[in-house]
Amino acid sequence: MNRKARTIIAGVAGAAAVAASAGVAVASSGDDDDGNEGPDTPLTGANLDRASAAALAETGGGEVTGTEAGDEESAYEVEVTLDDGSQVDVQLDESFAVVSTETDHEDGESGD
């Protein structure tokens, strides 16, 4: 195979790879398994600090194990794992005030 043919094949392969990765990005931006639109967006920086502090104050301690901006129920969601292993989802509004909390029980049921 000559150099020109190899260059053309490499270019076509590269374009195919870009198109495939763009398809994955489009596919992952749709509804997730819970029926929620779009991917979860974790909190960062000052928003993470403020949301974590509010959630830990609400739960009385524990460890922040997940965060999400633009949750379907509120502006922010913070998942806290307590020392006993149970998890609490704390919903916060735009001002980082607690809107609601929900405890995930080990039997798969949830409650307030």
N, C-alpha and C positions, 0 to 999 in steps of 0.2 A: 504494500500500500504506500502511496506517495505521501509526501508531507501535506499537500493541500487537502487530500481526502481525510487524513487524520485530523486536521484542523477543523474541517466541516463536521466530522463525526463528534469531536469533542464539544463543539459549539452546540450541536443539537442535543447532546447528552446533558450539557449544562443547562440549557433552556428547559429540558424536560424535568430536571431536578428542581429548578426554581418553580415551575408550574405545579409540581407535586407538593412542594412545601407550602405554596400559597393555598392549595386545596385543603391541606391539613389545617392551616390557620383559619380558613373560612369555616370548615367543618367544626372546629373546636369553639367557635364563637356563638354557636347556636344554643338551643336548650340543653341543659344537662339532665342527668337521670332523675332529678327531683322535679323537673318541669320548669325550672327557673331559667330565665333567659340570660345567656352570656356566662362567661367564666367567673369564678369567685375572684375578687380583687382584694388581696390582703392589704392591711393597713401598714403604713411605714411612717417613720419620722415622728414628728410631734403628735400627729393623729393617733399613732400606735401608742405612744406614751400616755396620752390623755384617756384614750379608750380603755387601756389596760388598767390604769389607776382607778377609773370609775367602776370597772367590772370587779376588780379585786376588793374594792371597798364594799361593794354590794354583796359579794359572796363571803366576805370575812377572811379572805386568803385563798391559797391555792396557786396554781400555775396557769398562765395564759398559754393555751395550746393551739389556738387558731383565732384568726380575725378575718372580717370581711367588710368591705365598704359597699354601700348600695344594696344591702340585704333586702329581700322581698318584704320583710316585716318592719324594718327600720333603717335609719341612716347607716348604723354600724352594728355589727354583731361580734361579740367576743366570747369565745369558748374557753371556759375555765375548768381545769381538772382539779378537783379537791383532793385533800390528803387521803380520803377513803376510796379514791378511784372513781367516784361519780363525777359526771360532767354537768356543768351548768352553762346554758347559753344565755348571755345577757344582751338584751337589745337596748341600743342607745339612740337618742335623737341627735340632731345636728349640733346641739350644745353639749353633748356627752352626758346628758341626763338619762337615767335608767327609765326605759319605757316598760319593759317586762323582763322576767326571767323564766327559764324553763329548765327543769332538771331532767336529764336523760338517765332513766333507771337502767340497771343491768339487764332487766328482762325485756328490754327493747321498747318499753312504754315510756312516755314522757308525761310530765305534769308540771304544774306551777308550784 
